[in-house]
């Protein structure tokens, strides 16, 4: 016996909260790399420091920035550090 289903037309697919969160870390890195700062403390509201650190590390890896940016956690603070050019 065939199962019943239906397709419901929509104008567009809603954005994913996970995608927008991932995007913010890429934007943070992009802003840091394009700035003249050598180091910066990252503040992101009520997000847990470990979550920020892991997400930034992932964004560094996915963005191919391992040679340009170091993510450091000192206590409960997260820092971005510009790496010297090789």
C-alpha positions as CSV (number, residue, x, y, z in Angstrom):
1,X,0.0,0.0,0.0
2,X,1.4,3.4,-1.0
3,X,2.0,6.0,1.7
4,X,0.2,9.3,1.5
5,X,2.2,12.5,1.1
6,X,2.0,16.0,-0.3
7,X,4.3,18.6,-1.5
8,X,3.7,22.2,-0.3
9,X,4.9,25.0,-2.5
10,X,6.9,27.8,-0.7
11,X,8.4,31.0,-2.0
12,X,11.8,30.4,-0.4
13,X,13.5,28.2,2.1
14,X,13.9,29.8,5.6
15,X,17.5,30.4,6.7
16,X,19.1,28.1,9.2
17,X,20.1,29.4,12.6
18,X,23.2,27.1,12.4
19,X,24.3,28.5,9.1
20,X,24.0,32.1,10.4
21,X,26.0,31.3,13.5
22,X,28.7,29.6,11.4
23,X,28.7,32.7,9.2
24,X,29.3,35.1,12.0
25,X,32.6,33.4,12.9
26,X,33.8,33.7,9.3
27,X,32.8,37.4,9.3
28,X,34.8,37.9,12.6
29,X,37.9,36.4,11.0
30,X,37.4,38.3,7.7
31,X,37.2,41.6,9.7
32,X,40.3,40.7,11.8
33,X,42.4,39.7,8.7
34,X,41.4,42.9,6.8
35,X,42.2,45.1,9.9
36,X,45.6,46.4,11.0
37,X,45.3,44.8,14.4
38,X,48.0,42.3,15.5
39,X,45.8,40.9,18.3
40,X,42.2,41.3,19.3
41,X,39.9,40.0,22.1
42,X,36.7,38.5,20.8
43,X,33.5,39.4,22.7
44,X,30.3,37.7,21.5
45,X,27.5,38.4,24.1
46,X,26.3,35.4,26.1
47,X,28.0,32.7,24.0
48,X,30.2,30.4,26.0
49,X,34.0,31.0,25.6
50,X,34.7,27.4,24.7
51,X,32.0,27.5,22.0
52,X,33.5,30.7,20.5
53,X,37.0,29.2,20.5
54,X,36.0,25.9,18.8
55,X,33.8,27.7,16.3
56,X,36.6,30.2,15.4
57,X,39.1,27.3,15.1
58,X,36.8,25.5,12.7
59,X,36.3,28.7,10.7
60,X,40.1,29.2,10.6
61,X,40.6,25.7,9.2
62,X,37.7,25.9,6.7
63,X,38.7,29.4,5.6
64,X,42.3,28.3,4.9
65,X,43.6,30.8,7.5
66,X,45.9,28.5,9.5
67,X,49.0,30.4,8.4
68,X,47.4,33.8,9.1
69,X,45.4,33.7,12.4
70,X,45.9,31.9,15.7
71,X,43.0,31.5,18.1
72,X,44.0,31.6,21.8
73,X,41.9,31.1,25.0
74,X,43.3,32.6,28.2
75,X,41.0,31.9,31.1
76,X,37.5,32.8,29.8
77,X,38.8,35.2,27.1
78,X,39.3,34.4,23.5
79,X,41.9,36.2,21.4
80,X,42.8,36.3,17.7
81,X,46.4,36.8,16.9
82,X,47.9,37.7,13.5
83,X,50.7,35.3,12.6
84,X,53.9,36.6,11.0
85,X,54.2,36.2,7.3
86,X,56.5,33.4,6.2
